[in-house]
Amino acid sequence: MENLSEFERLSLYNQYTILNNIAELKGDEEAQEDYHRMAEIFRNGYSVEYDRQDNVLDSFKFDDKKITITEQNEVSQALSMYSYLSDHYNSAKKVYQNLPELKYVGFDDNDEVGGRQNDYLDFILNDKKVFKNVKIGFQQNEDNTNSHGYNAPRVSMLKKYLELHGNEDFYDDTSKYVKEILEAK
């Protein structure tokens, strides 16, 4: 991040100045000091200092670490699958008494890609506040989206879900499809 244009530096200076002012209004002296220091670094162009400000930049997702579109799509597809399953599980259970339990399996936080996907999953469930039925399912799983490497059920179920989703009767014969998805190997 050493080579910033004057415009980028000015933008960052202005942003940190605004954050400094907000911290001052909130009475957060520690944050105020951090933001003031960052504003001064960018105002003066102390480029060696840009990356040394870990306390402010440590949560920023740099381009080589941000989630890909493919990874985001997999999370969205998994959420759609879990939404479908949670919406239709109880009616399927009435038809198939031996129906496997619906378990919500997230992504592996110990894996770089899985960690990014869990962050995105958390954003969708908690910040955007959508897929409330799926969030309830994860909460029953102790609100844990970390699969700890046990991704196989989600992977096989998602593959089956995507295979079946295009069928004309997918929303008509839901019990049959819930059973097929849950029994996917």
Beta strands, then each sheet from edge to edge (+ up, - down):
end
